[in-house]
Amino acid sequence: MQIVRRRRTITTDRVTLQRVYAVTDLAAHQADAPEIAHHVREHWGIENKIHHVRDTTFTEDASRMRTGTAPRAMATLRNLAIGALRLTGYNNIAAGLRKHSRDATRPLTTLDIT
């Protein structure tokens, strides 16, 4: 299938088009265009909620850990931090990290460990 994305820049009022192609194992009678669009949007919801936070807030792409299981372990710890902050009501992970980094006991209190 071909997905065409249109994006308008508000300041310049310029419209850009992006065409992407995807493959699915669904037959034509199993999913119509709105159903497939829903699945694509769900995927981007995950991308924006987790991967974007890991890439921007934790600068994961700039990490120099590349050997053994260290990259996977660090990704797990980052996911744990994101999940813990989201469970305690933080939508802005960067703000939550700043608040918790100011007091060494605050993360333990948030996790109800103390």
C-alpha positions in Angstrom: 0.0 0.0 0.0 1.0 3.6 -0.4 0.4 6.2 2.3 0.6 9.8 1.4 1.2 12.3 4.2 0.5 16.0 3.8 2.1 18.4 6.3 1.5 22.1 6.4 4.0 24.4 8.1 2.0 27.0 9.9 4.6 29.9 9.7 5.2 29.6 5.9 1.9 27.9 4.9 4.0 25.5 2.8 2.6 22.0 2.2 5.0 19.1 1.8 4.0 15.6 0.7 5.7 12.4 1.9 4.9 9.0 0.3 5.7 5.8 2.2 5.0 2.3 1.3 3.9 -0.5 3.6 3.3 -4.2 3.4 0.7 -6.1 5.5 -0.4 -9.7 5.7 -4.1 -8.7 5.8 -6.3 -9.5 2.8 -8.3 -6.7 1.2 -11.5 -7.9 2.8 -9.9 -8.0 6.3 -9.0 -4.3 6.5 -10.3 -1.3 4.7 -8.5 2.0 4.4 -9.8 3.5 7.6 -8.8 0.4 9.5 -5.3 0.4 8.1 -5.0 4.2 8.8 -6.0 3.5 12.5 -3.2 0.9 12.8 -0.7 3.3 11.3 -1.7 6.1 13.7 -1.5 3.7 16.7 2.1 2.8 15.6 3.0 6.5 15.6 1.4 6.9 19.0 3.8 4.4 20.4 6.7 6.0 18.5 5.9 9.4 20.0 5.2 8.2 23.5 8.3 6.1 24.0 10.9 6.2 21.3 10.8 10.0 20.8 11.2 10.5 24.6 14.1 8.1 24.7 15.7 9.9 21.7 15.2 13.5 22.8 15.1 13.4 26.6 17.6 10.7 27.2 19.6 11.3 24.0 19.7 7.6 23.4 21.0 7.9 19.9 24.1 9.6 21.2 24.8 6.8 23.7 28.3 5.3 23.4 27.3 2.0 24.9 27.5 -0.5 22.1 29.0 -3.7 23.4 27.4 -6.7 25.0 24.0 -6.3 26.7 24.7 -2.8 27.9 22.5 -1.0 25.3 19.6 -3.3 26.0 20.0 -2.9 29.8 20.1 0.9 29.5 17.1 0.9 27.2 15.3 -1.1 29.9 16.3 1.3 32.6 15.1 4.3 30.5 11.8 2.5 29.8 11.4 1.8 33.5 12.0 5.5 34.3 9.5 6.6 31.7 6.9 4.1 32.9 7.3 5.0 36.5 6.9 8.7 35.8 3.9 8.2 33.6 2.3 6.0 36.3 2.7 8.8 38.8 1.0 11.3 36.5 3.9 13.0 34.6 3.1 13.7 30.9 6.3 15.7 30.5 9.1 13.2 31.2 11.9 15.8 31.1 10.1 17.9 33.8 9.7 14.7 35.9 13.3 13.9 35.6 14.4 17.4 36.6 12.1 17.3 39.6 13.4 13.9 40.7 17.0 14.7 40.2 17.0 17.6 42.7 16.4 15.4 45.7 18.0 11.9 46.0 15.1 10.5 48.1 12.3 11.7 45.7 12.6 8.8 43.2 12.4 6.3 46.1 9.3 8.1 47.5 7.7 8.1 44.0 8.2 4.4 43.7 6.9 3.9 47.3 10.2 2.2 48.3 10.9 4.3 51.5 
